Amino acid sequence: MKKFLRKIYFFPPFFPTATVFADDSSPPPELTDGTLQRLVDNILSYLFPIAGLICVIFIIQGGYMWIISAGNPENVKKAQGTLTWAIIGLVLLMIIFGILTVVLDFLYQ
């Protein structure tokens, strides 16, 4: 009987609903020339520094793994793999940033 009551207890209740009235009197805002550019610039200004920080954190982690490996070949290989992929990611990030900068400057001029 307790198992049956436990199932009923965890059964999600009906969610209360609210009435929504849509107002279609005003048109949606239009995208002007500067709006899209600002949107893309804002996204990229947050995205690339965060990705770069993640790459640097993985480089530090790989270096720390190499230091604490104490010469164990298996751990050294893992650390080298972490460092290799973190550096490849950082280089690709810089290349992508350069390409996007050139393309976006060309499009917005």
N, C-alpha and C positions, 0 to 999 in steps of 0.2 A: 504494500500500500504506500509506503514511503517513496518508492521509486516512481510510482504513478504521480504522486503529488509533486515530486521534484521536477518532473517533466512539465507539469502544468505551471509550476512556478517560473520556469525559464522560458515559457512560451511568450513571445513578444506581444504586448498588448496592442490594440488598435491605436494608431497614432492620431491624435486630434488634428483636425484640419481647419484651416482658416480660409475665409472667402477672400479671393483676390479679384480686384476690379482693375482691368487694364485700361490705360488711358492712351488713346492713339491720337490725341489732338496735336502733339508736337512731333515733327519729323526727327529721325535719328540724326545725331551729329555727323557732319560730313568730314571726310579726311582731306585736309588741305595738304599742300606740298610739304610744309614744315612739320606737320603732325606725324607722318610716317617716319620721317628722318629722325625726329626726336625719340620716337618709340624704339626704333632700331638702335640708336645711340645709347639709350638708357639700358636696353637689354644687354648690349655688348659691353657697356661700362661695368656691369655687375658680373657678367658671365666669365669673361677672360681673367680678371684678377682672382676669382674664386678657383677656376681651373688651374691657374698658375700656382696658387697656394697649395692646392692638393698635390701637384707634381713635386713641389719643393718638400712637402711633408713626406712623400714617399721616398725622395732622395735621402732625406735625413734618416728615415726608418731603415733603408737599405744599408746606409753607412753604419748605423747602430747594430744592425744584424751582423754585419761583417766584423765589427769590433768584438762582439760577444761570442762569435763563432768559435774562438779559441783554436783555430786551425783545423776544425772538423771539416773535411772536404764537402760533405753534404750540405752543411749550413752555409759554407762559403759560396757554394753554387746557388743556393736560394737567395743569398744576399746579392750576388752578382746579377741574378735574374731580375730582382726587384730594382736594382740600380739601373740596369739596362733599359727596362721598360719605362721607368720613370723619366729617364733622360730622353728616350724616344718620344714619349708623350709631351714633354716640355718643348722639344724641338718642333714637333708637329703643331703644337699650340701656337708657337711663334710664327710658323709659316702660314697657318690659317689666318692668324690675326693680320699679317702683312697683306695677304691676298684680299681679305675682306675690306681692309682699309683702302686699298687701291680701287677695288671694284665699287665700293660705296662712294668714294670721292668722285669717280667717273660718272656714276649714276646721278648724283645730286648736284652736279655742276651744269 
